[in-house]
Amino acid sequence: MFEDNVYEIFDKLKEGIVIVNKKGIVTYLNAAAAKLDDVDMDIAKGRELLQLYPSLNAESSTLLKVLKTREPLVNFKQSYLNYCGEKIESLNSTYPLFKNNRLVGAIDISIRLDQLIEYNTDNASTNDKNSKTTKIKKGYDFIDIIGKNSSFLKAKERAVKAARTSSPVLIYGETGTGKELFVQAVHNNSSRAEGPFIAQNCAAIPEGLLEGLLFGTSKGSFTGAKDHKGLFEEAHGGTLYLDELNSMPLELQAKLLRVIQEGILRKLGDVEDRAVDVRIIATVNEEPEALVEKGLLRKDLFYRLNVVRIDIPPLRDRKEDIPVLLKHFLSEYNHSFHGEIQGFDEKAMEIILNWDWPGNIRELKHFVEGIFNERKSGLLGYGDIKNYFKGENIRGMLNLEKRLNRAEMQWIKEALILSRYNVSKAAELLELPRQTLQYKIKKYGL
């Protein structure tokens, strides 16, 4: 499935890599996987996956799941017995492999949970030979943030102003709206641009490991623990980006607040405090006020982070930006795919503009990329996009009742947040009878 030189690279990685064909037969293990599972690579090749991992089955094996669903599984916690009966707990990311649009197998990338903290520290890149920091010297900048919608431009303007200070920043935007572009642009235009930029998705790490990963560990704090810097120490002098902050346990949020307010931290299992100078930029994909009301975000942490607040509007609320983004993505893929696609005709553009794009800019970009796997040149019409916009979907997105329901649901959500989820007060704001509002809350599952 891969060239020999790719396998040579795989063998140098710390992550364990296992590849199976579409029948679930093992075709490759790298050195890390062979060590993790205590099995000889030559013995493993050609065997059925469940022969090597008898404690797994079609439902618990990430590789077999992916072969069945043809969808990736990312950061999936898996427990199993290896070939020699040792219990292994790992964090796995598994992806289907396609050739000419046909499924040919799957690849699994894993690391033991007890190695994860050490891995996140030791696997980081650096510009300083004596330090280990996950640093992005130059990523996205404000020029990469494209749009002309007034609400979007206000968000961009706030981000530009935020780059001039070192205050904490809280960014809210639905999945796919481009939150990380804003985060990197703020960092790269700040006084900390030459310092490290470290990103951590709070939902990607099991709760039991997140504290040690963020604040560091001291030797003996738990079985097998070593002295390790946490991400805060690694980000000293720079920026720490915490994605999906609401996935962080509330107890840990309290410790995070202390570091932000006092600039000191204490390693897991340690008795000494350490000074750190780190700017926090946090992102959430739900309205922060709603997260506070649900008990998923501490109120005091919210107020501390909300000093600089940036709300990124979803793509459905900035339709005038779609032609601009399409032009940008077409140019990008024309270059990378050596194509000459000119754009979309009037009928195709009408359909595109009427779509709600629930996956936001990310979905729009993937849509354009998909087109280049079918066409390489010309002006695109309905026939070129109909496989993406199924006929039923097109009828649905033009349905007036559905569009009014979506708008009504959004207005009700706003009233509930403003009233701190007091139904009577929300009903007053909406000028509705309380019983009517209760019915609509139940109808929309709010």
N, C-alpha and C positions, 0 to 999 in steps of 0.2 A: 504493500500500500504506500510505502514511503521509499525514498532513495536511501542507499546505505549510509551516506554522510549524515542524514537526519538521525538515523539510529545512533551514530557515534555521538551526536550532540545529546540525545536523550540519555545516554549512559553517563553523562557528566552532571546531570541534574540531581538535586536533592529529593525532588518529588519522585514517588513511585509511578511508573507508567506501565499500563497493561493494555494491549490491543487485541481485540477478538475480531473474527470475521462475522458475517451475517448469521452464521449458524451457531455462534457462541463458542467457537474453537479458538483457543489462545494461539496467536501468531507471533506475539512478541512480549517480552518483559524486559524492562531496563534493569540495570544493576541495583538501583535503589529499591525497586519492587521485589526483586529476588531476595534482597537482604531483609526487607520488611516481612515477607511471607516465608522466609527461611526455606526456599526451594531453589533447586538448580535450574537455571534458565533453559538448558537443553531438555531437561525432564518436562518442564512446563509446556514447551512448544508442542502444538498438535493435540493437546489434551482438551477435553471439554471443560469449560470454566468451573462447573460445579464439582468436577473431580478434584480440582485444586482447592476449592472452597466448599467442602461438604456441608458446612453449617448455613450456607446461603441457599436461597431458592429463587425462583423466577420473580417473586415479589420483592425480596429484600436485596437482590443484587442490582446495583446501579447500572452495570453493563447490560444485563438482560432486560431491565426496564427500558433503557434507551433504545435497544434494538427493537423492542415492541412498539414504543410510542413515537420513535424517530425524533424526539424532542430532548434537548440537553437537560441535565440535572446539575445545578451549580451549588457548591458548598453544602453538600449533603452528608450528614453525619452517618457513618456506617460502622456497625459492630459485627465482628465475625471471628471465627477460629481459623488460623492459618493452617497450612498443610501439616504442621507438626503439633497442632492442638493448642497453640498459644492464642489467648484472646487479644485481638487487635481492635482498637478504636481509631478511626481515621476520618478525615474530612476529605470528601471526594468531589471532583467535578468531572462529569462524564458527558461525552459528546458523540453524536452519530457521525459516521464518515460516509460521504457520498462521492460517487464518481459518475459523471455524466447524468446527474440527477437520480442515480440509482443507489440505494443503500448497499454498502459493501462491508460495513462493520461498525465498530465503536472503539473509542479510546477513553481510558480512565486515568485521571491524574489525582494522586492522593498523597497525604502526609499524615503521619501519626499525630493524634491530638497532643500527646505528651512532648512532642517535638515542635509543636506549632509556635510557642512563644519564642523558643530559641531560633526557629526558622525565620520568623518575622523580623528578628533583629539581625541575624547573621547574613540573611539573603539580601539586605538592603544595599543600594548603591551609594557611592560617596565621592566627594571631591577631596576629602581630607584623609590621608592614609591612616591617621590615628583615630578616626571616628567612623561610625557606621550609621549613616542616615539615608532614608529613602528620599532622595532629593530629585525634583524635576527642575532642571536648570531653566528651561523655557518650554512651557506648554502652550495653552491657549492664551490669547490676548484679547483685548476689547474689540479689535478689528475682526475677530472670528465670531463675535456675537452679532448676528444678522437679523434685522427687522426694522420696520418703520411704524408699527402700531404704537399709539401714544402711551398706553400702559406699559408696554414692553420697553419703550425708550425711557420711561421714568425709572423702571427697574435698573436699566443700564446706567442711568445717571446716578442713582444711589450707589451703585457698585463702584463707579469712578470716584465718588466722594469717599467711599469706605476705604479705598486704596491709599488715601492720604493719611489715615490714622492707624492705630493699632488696637482699636476697640474690637470686642467680639462681634461676630456677624451671624445672624440667623437668616437662612434662605429657605423659603417655602416654594415648592413647585411640584406638580404632579410628576410621576415617573416619565422620563423622556423629554422633559422640557429644557434640559441643558443646564442643570444646576452646577455641574462640575466645570463647565466653561466659565461661569461667573466666578466660582471659587478660585480657579487658577489665574484668571485675569486680575482679580483683586490682589492675590499674592504677587504676581509678576510685576505689578505696578506699584508695589508698596516699598517701604524702606527695608523690608525683610526679603526682598527679591533675591538677594545673594545668599540668604540662609536656606535651610532645608525646607522642603515642602513634603509633608507626609500625609497620606490619605488612608483612612481606615473606615470600612463599612462595619458599623456596629452590629448589624444583623448577620454578618458572615462568620462571626466567631462565637462559639458556645459561651454561655454566661460565665461558667467556671474559669474560663481562660482569659476573658476580656480584661479583668482587673490587672492581672499580671502583665498582660500585653501592653496596657496603657501606662501603668505606673512602675513596672519593673518588678523583679523578684530578688529576694536575698537567699543565699544558700540555706537550705533546710526549712524554708517556709512551707513546703509540701514535699512529699516523697519525690526525690529525683531533681528537686529545684536547684538551680545554680544562680550565681549572681549575674543578673542581666539588666541592662538598661531597658526602660520602657519607652514607648513611643514619645512620651512627653520629653524625656531627656534627649532622645534622638532629634526631636524637633526644636531643641533649644536655639533661640535666636531666629527662628523661622515661624512657619505656620503648620498647625495640625488641623486637618480637615476631617471632621467626624460626620460621616454620611449615615442617614437613617438613625439619628440620635435617639428617637423615641423607642428604639429596640434595646437601648441600654437599661439595665435594671435600675430601679429608683434609688436603691442604696448606693449604687455606683455613681448615679447622677449627683448625689450629695457630695461625694468625694471630688467629682469633677468641678462642682461649684467652688469648693474650697481652693482648688488649684487656680481657678480663674481669678478669684477674689484676692487671694493672698500670695500667689506666685510660688507656693511651696507644695511639695508632695512627699509622700512616704511610700517607699517600696513595700510590696506585699511581704509581710513577715519581718520587716525592719523596725527599728525603734528610733531612727534618726530622720529628721526632715531635710529635704534638699531644695534649694532654690532653682526655679526654672523660669525662663522668659519665653513664653510661647503665645502666639496669637491663635485663638480658636475660631474657626469658621465651621458652623454646624448646618446641616441641611435636613429637612423633613419633607415627606411627600403627602402629608395631610396638614390641614390648617392647624397651626400651633395652638390656637385657643381651644379648638376641639380636643386636641391631645391632652391639654391640661385638664379639661372637664372630664375626660375619660380616665384620668389618673395614669396616663402613659408618659407624661412629661411633668416634672416638678415645677410648681408655680414659681418658686424662687429662682430656679435655673432659667426658666423662660424669661423672667424679667431681666436677668443679668445678660442673657444673650440678645434680647430684643432691643438692645441699645441701637444697633443698626439692623434694620429689618428690610429684606428684599423679597418681594413677592413676584414670582415669574408667572405670567398668565399662560394658560394652556393654549394650544394651537387653535382650538375651536373658537376662542375668543379673540384671535388675531388673524382672521382669514386673509386680510390684506397682505400679510407677510408670506403667504403660501407661494405666490408667483415668484417672489424674490428668492425664497429658499429653493424652489424647484430649479431656478436658473443656476443657483450656486451648486447644487448637487449634480445637475446635468453636466456642468463644466468640469466638476471634480471627476466624475465617472467617465466622461468622454476622454479625459486625459489618461486615467488609469486603465481603462478598457480599450483604448485606442479607437474610440467610437466617434460618430458624427451625428448624434441625435440633436435635432434642431429645437424640439419643444413639443407642445401639445396643441392639437386643434381646439376649436371653440367648444365642441361637444365634450371632449375629454376633460378640458379644463373646468367645465361646468360641473361635471361629476366629482372631480377632485375637490373643488371648492365647497361642495355640499356635503362632503364626508366629514364626520366629526373628529377623526384622527384621535381615537382614545389613547394611542401610544405616543401622541404628540410628535415632536420633531424627529425622534428616533424612528418612529413608524414611517414617517414620510421619507426619510433617508433610505430605509430598508426597501420601501416601495420602489424608489428610483433605482436602487441597486438591482432589484429583481428584474426590472425591465431590461437592463443591459445583458442579462443572461438569455434574453430572447431576441432582442434587436440591437443593432449597432449603429444605425443611421436612419435619417428621414424624420418626417413630422409624425408624431404619434397621435392616433385616434382612438375611438372607443374600442375597436377590435384589439388594440394592443394592451388595454388595461382591464378588459372585462373579466379576466380570470382572477384578478385581485378584488374587484368590486363585483361580487356575484349579483345576479339580477335581483335576488330577494333583498340583498343589502341596499341596492340602489333605491328600490321602492321604499324600503324602510327609512332611509335617511331623508327622503323627501316627504315623509308622512307628517302632516301638520300636527296631528294629535300627539305623536311621539315627541316632536320637537317642543311643543308647549309643555308636555309633562316634564321634560328635562329642565326647562327653564323654571317651572314651578318648584321642582325639587330643589334647585339651587337657591331660590329665594327663601324657601323654608329653612334650609340649612343655615343661611346667613342670619335669619331671624333667631334661630335657636342659639347660635353662637353669641349674638349680641345680647340675648336675654339670659345667658349662662344656662341654657337648657331648661329654663322655666317656661313650661308650655303656656301658662296663662299670659305671661308677659309677651311671649312670642306671638300669641294670638292677637294681642292688642296691637303689636307692631304691624302685623299683616292685615289688621282690621277684619279678622275672621272670628266666627264663634269658636269657642274652645273645643267643642265636640268635633267640629269640622276639621280643625287642625289635627286633633288626635287621630282622626280617620286617615288623613293624608300622611301623617308620620308613619302610621302602620302600613299604609299602601306602598310607600317608597322605602320602607325598611330603615328609617332614620333612627 
